[in-house]
Amino acid sequence: MSIFTPTNQIRLTNVAVVRIRRAGKRFEIACYRNKVVGWRSGAEKDLDEVLQTHSVFVNVSKGQVAKKEDLVKAFGTDDQTEICKTILTKGELQVSDKERHTQLEQMFRDIATIVAEKCVNPETKRPYTVILIERAMKDIHYSVKPGKSTKQQALEVIKQLKETMQIERAHMRLRFVLPPKEGKRLKEKLKPLIKVIESEDFDEQLEIVCLVDPGCFREIDELIRCETKGKGSLEVLSLKDVEEGDERLE
């Protein structure tokens, strides 16, 4: 059965609405659920995966489309795709209290998972379980920020947890092979970026196996490439230096 719909109305289902107020008027866009946060964090880059339609509304639930003159007055353009991007970035996502609570709970769990994957107890080198990290986050009363990516928040959590428990980023194990001419000079430059030198062999070339903080990897890689003009090599032996078994807090 077909139902007559006025031309300025569009009916949509399973919609997440993002709303903004400009020039005294309300404007809304219709998005797919769970995609708005992905777009804002940078995880989702395809606009068509986020928007149900590139139309701008004054009321999504009633299907009322915004007038062209109102769009130009509020946004300085009638390019609906560009306006959708503006609303998507700066607008307020309309969700029920129950949905918001569920989203925050999921983000809290995701942050704890990232922290558990990246960190160890520095004394035992053992990883913490997700449940233990969740408990520690509750103890410091960590509050999830919906507008920030879970990865950014995980790094914040690690900093805060360091004040209350033994925790740090698990070290990466690397092997450098450096040409003899640059080897000793370059080793001095690399020293501040190295946590532990596990072995050092100087035969025809300088070979070092060491542990580093993952945050220093890019700087080390660039230093070796630039200083040796591509003659040196860097190999990742393990992404995480960890012992078997999970850490427990008594």
C-alpha positions in Angstrom: 0.0 0.0 0.0 1.5 3.4 -1.0 0.9 6.5 1.2 1.0 10.0 -0.3 3.8 12.0 1.1 4.1 15.8 0.5 7.2 16.7 -1.6 8.9 18.6 1.3 8.7 15.5 3.6 11.0 12.5 3.8 10.2 9.5 6.0 13.1 7.7 7.6 13.4 4.9 10.1 16.0 3.8 12.6 17.4 7.3 12.8 20.0 9.0 15.0 19.4 12.8 14.9 22.1 15.4 15.1 20.8 18.9 15.8 22.2 22.5 15.7 20.6 25.9 16.2 21.7 28.7 13.8 20.2 32.1 13.0 17.3 31.4 15.4 16.3 28.2 13.7 16.7 24.5 14.4 18.4 22.3 11.8 18.7 18.5 11.9 20.3 15.7 9.9 19.5 12.0 9.9 22.3 9.6 10.6 22.8 5.9 11.1 23.1 4.8 14.8 26.6 4.2 16.1 28.2 6.0 13.1 28.3 9.6 14.5 30.8 8.8 17.2 32.9 7.0 14.6 32.9 10.0 12.3 33.9 12.4 15.1 36.7 10.1 16.3 38.1 9.7 12.8 37.4 6.0 12.7 34.7 6.5 10.0 35.6 8.6 7.0 32.9 7.7 4.5 30.1 10.3 4.8 27.6 8.0 3.1 28.1 5.4 5.8 27.1 8.1 8.4 24.2 10.0 6.7 20.9 8.4 5.9 20.4 11.2 3.4 22.3 14.4 2.4 19.2 16.4 3.2 19.0 19.0 6.0 15.8 19.0 8.0 14.0 21.3 10.4 12.4 18.2 11.9 13.6 14.8 11.1 10.8 12.9 12.9 8.2 14.8 10.8 10.3 14.6 7.7 10.2 18.4 7.2 13.1 19.5 5.0 14.8 22.9 5.6 14.1 25.8 3.2 17.0 26.9 0.9 16.8 30.5 2.0 17.1 29.5 5.7 20.1 27.4 4.9 21.9 30.2 3.2 21.1 32.6 6.0 22.3 30.2 8.7 25.3 28.5 7.0 26.2 31.0 4.1 25.6 28.2 1.5 22.9 25.9 0.3 25.4 23.0 -0.3 23.5 20.4 1.7 26.5 18.0 1.9 28.8 20.7 3.4 26.1 21.8 5.8 25.6 18.1 6.9 29.3 17.9 7.6 29.1 21.1 9.8 26.1 19.8 11.7 27.8 16.4 12.1 30.9 18.0 13.6 29.3 20.8 15.7 25.8 19.6 16.4 24.4 17.8 19.3 23.6 14.1 19.0 20.0 13.4 20.2 19.9 10.2 22.2 17.6 8.9 24.9 19.0 8.6 28.5 19.0 4.8 28.1 21.0 5.0 24.8 23.4 7.5 26.3 24.0 5.2 29.3 24.6 2.2 27.1 27.0 4.2 24.9 29.0 5.4 27.9 29.2 1.9 29.4 30.5 0.5 26.1 33.1 3.3 25.7 34.2 2.7 29.4 34.7 -1.0 28.5 36.5 -0.1 25.3 38.9 2.2 27.1 39.7 -0.4 29.7 40.4 -3.0 27.0 42.9 -0.6 25.2 44.6 0.1 28.5 44.8 -3.7 29.3 46.2 -4.4 25.8 48.9 -1.7 26.0 50.1 -1.9 29.7 51.8 -4.1 32.2 52.9 -4.1 35.8 56.5 -2.7 35.4 57.8 -4.9 38.3 56.4 -8.3 37.0 56.0 -7.4 33.3 52.6 -9.1 33.5 49.5 -7.6 31.8 46.4 -6.6 33.8 43.0 -8.0 33.0 40.3 -5.8 31.5 38.1 -6.4 34.7 40.9 -5.2 36.9 41.5 -2.1 34.8 37.7 -1.3 34.9 37.8 -1.6 38.7 40.8 0.7 38.9 39.1 3.2 36.6 36.0 3.2 38.9 38.3 3.7 41.9 39.7 6.9 40.4 36.2 7.9 39.3 37.1 8.2 35.7 34.4 9.9 33.7 34.0 9.0 30.0 34.1 11.9 27.5 31.7 11.0 24.6 33.3 13.5 22.2 36.8 12.1 22.6 38.1 8.9 20.9 38.6 5.8 23.2 42.3 5.7 22.2 42.9 9.3 23.4 41.1 8.6 26.6 43.0 5.4 27.2 46.2 7.4 27.2 44.7 9.8 29.7 43.6 6.9 31.9 47.1 5.4 31.9 48.5 8.7 33.2 45.9 8.9 35.9 46.3 5.2 37.0 50.1 5.7 37.4 49.3 7.8 40.4 47.5 5.0 42.2 49.0 1.7 40.9 52.0 0.1 39.3 51.3 0.5 35.6 53.1 1.6 32.4 53.1 1.0 28.7 54.6 -2.3 27.7 57.9 -1.8 26.1 58.7 -2.8 22.5 61.7 -5.0 21.8 63.7 -3.6 18.8 66.9 -4.6 17.0 69.0 -1.8 15.3 71.8 -2.6 12.9 74.0 0.5 12.3 76.9 1.1 9.9 80.3 1.2 11.7 81.0 4.8 10.7 77.8 6.3 12.2 77.2 3.5 14.9 78.9 5.0 18.0 77.8 8.6 17.3 74.2 7.5 16.6 74.1 5.3 19.7 74.7 8.4 21.9 71.7 10.1 20.2 69.5 7.0 20.6 70.4 6.5 24.3 67.8 8.9 25.8 65.1 7.0 23.8 66.1 3.6 25.0 64.8 2.1 28.3 67.0 -1.0 28.4 69.9 -2.3 26.2 69.6 -6.1 26.3 72.6 -6.9 24.0 75.2 -5.0 22.0 77.5 -6.5 19.4 80.1 -4.5 17.4 81.6 -6.6 14.7 81.5 -5.2 11.2 78.3 -3.3 12.2 76.8 -2.2 15.5 73.9 -4.4 16.5 71.8 -3.5 19.5 68.7 -5.3 20.9 66.8 -3.1 23.3 63.5 -2.2 24.9 61.8 1.2 24.2 58.6 3.0 25.0 56.2 2.6 22.1 55.7 6.4 22.0 59.4 6.8 21.0 59.3 4.3 18.0 58.6 6.9 15.3 61.4 9.2 16.5 63.9 6.3 16.6 62.8 5.1 13.1 63.3 8.7 11.7 66.6 9.1 13.5 68.1 5.9 12.1 66.8 6.5 8.5 68.0 10.1 8.4 71.4 9.7 10.1 72.4 6.5 8.2 70.8 7.7 4.9 69.0 4.3 4.6 72.0 2.2 5.4 70.9 1.3 8.9 68.0 -1.0 9.7 65.4 -1.2 12.4 63.5 -4.4 13.2 60.6 -4.9 15.7 61.2 -8.1 17.5 58.1 -7.9 19.7 55.4 -5.3 20.1 55.0 -6.0 23.8 57.6 -7.2 26.3 55.4 -9.2 28.7 55.5 -12.3 30.9 52.9 -15.1 30.7 49.9 -14.9 33.0 47.7 -12.1 34.2 48.5 -9.6 37.0 46.3 -9.7 40.1 45.7 -7.0 42.7 45.4 -8.4 46.2 
